[in-house]
């Protein structure tokens, strides 16, 4: 293989890896926030933030297809974001958000 072509191929691979890990880390951060204690003083704002973080069906489907790629699996394993990507792709991410919202509402007696 031509050294120039090899360099371009490696550069493209790195760009894809960095982009994929950046998006996935956003989802991982939201999932990590589920472990934080519920603060009733900020409950309404927390619920709004969580609602805004939910992904639409198109994003969910795209992540599901993207997670099936071997490169995404490898990058996810290296960056520690594979679980978050898989959760988005399967719809589990939105279910976790809904569960957290329900917990906040229950704990803080909100409707």
C-alpha positions in Angstrom: 0.0 0.0 0.0 1.2 3.5 -0.9 2.5 5.3 2.3 0.3 8.3 1.4 -2.8 6.2 1.2 -1.9 4.5 4.4 -1.5 7.8 6.2 -4.9 9.0 4.9 -6.6 5.8 6.0 -5.1 6.1 9.5 -6.0 9.7 9.8 -9.6 9.0 8.8 -9.8 6.2 11.3 -8.6 8.5 14.0 -11.2 11.1 13.2 -14.0 8.5 13.3 -12.7 7.2 16.6 -12.5 10.6 18.2 -15.9 11.6 17.0 -17.5 8.4 18.2 -15.9 8.6 21.6 -17.0 12.2 22.0 -20.7 11.5 21.3 -20.6 8.4 23.5 -19.0 10.2 26.4 -22.0 12.6 26.4 -24.3 9.6 27.0 -22.0 8.1 29.5 -21.9 11.3 31.5 -25.7 11.4 31.7 -25.8 7.8 32.8 -23.2 8.6 35.5 -25.4 11.4 36.8 -28.0 8.7 37.6 -25.8 7.7 40.5 -26.0 11.2 42.1 -28.4 11.7 45.0 -31.7 13.3 44.2 -31.9 17.0 45.2 -35.5 18.2 45.5 -34.4 21.9 45.3 -33.3 21.3 41.7 -35.8 18.6 40.8 -37.8 20.5 38.2 -34.6 21.7 36.5 -33.1 18.2 36.7 -36.2 16.7 35.0 -36.1 19.3 32.2 -32.4 18.5 31.7 -33.1 14.8 31.5 -36.0 15.3 29.1 -33.7 17.3 26.9 -31.1 14.5 26.9 -33.5 11.9 25.6 -32.6 10.7 22.1 -35.1 10.5 19.2 -35.9 7.3 17.4 -33.6 8.2 14.4 -30.6 8.7 16.7 -31.5 5.5 18.5 -31.6 3.6 15.3 -28.3 5.2 14.0 -26.5 4.3 17.3 -27.8 0.8 17.1 -26.4 0.3 13.6 -23.2 2.2 14.5 -22.6 0.0 17.5 -22.7 -3.1 15.3 -19.5 -1.9 13.5 -16.3 -3.5 14.8 -14.4 -0.2 14.9 -17.1 1.2 17.2 -16.9 -1.8 19.5 -13.1 -1.4 19.7 -13.2 2.3 20.3 -16.0 1.9 22.9 -13.9 -0.7 24.7 -10.9 1.5 24.8 -12.7 4.7 25.9 -15.1 2.9 28.3 -18.2 4.2 26.5 -19.4 1.0 24.8 -22.1 0.4 27.4 -23.6 3.9 26.9 -23.6 3.5 23.1 -25.3 0.2 23.3 -27.9 1.6 25.8 -28.7 4.3 23.3 -29.0 1.9 20.4 -31.3 -0.4 22.2 -33.6 2.2 23.8 -32.3 1.4 27.3 -30.9 4.9 27.6 -34.3 6.6 27.3 -35.8 4.0 29.6 -33.1 4.8 32.2 -33.9 8.5 31.8 -37.6 7.8 32.3 -36.9 5.8 35.4 -34.7 8.5 36.9 -37.4 11.1 36.2 -39.9 8.8 37.9 -37.6 8.5 40.9 -37.2 12.2 41.1 -40.9 12.8 40.9 -41.6 10.1 43.5 -38.9 11.3 46.0 -39.8 15.0 45.7 -43.6 14.5 45.5 -43.9 16.1 42.1 -46.6 15.5 39.5 
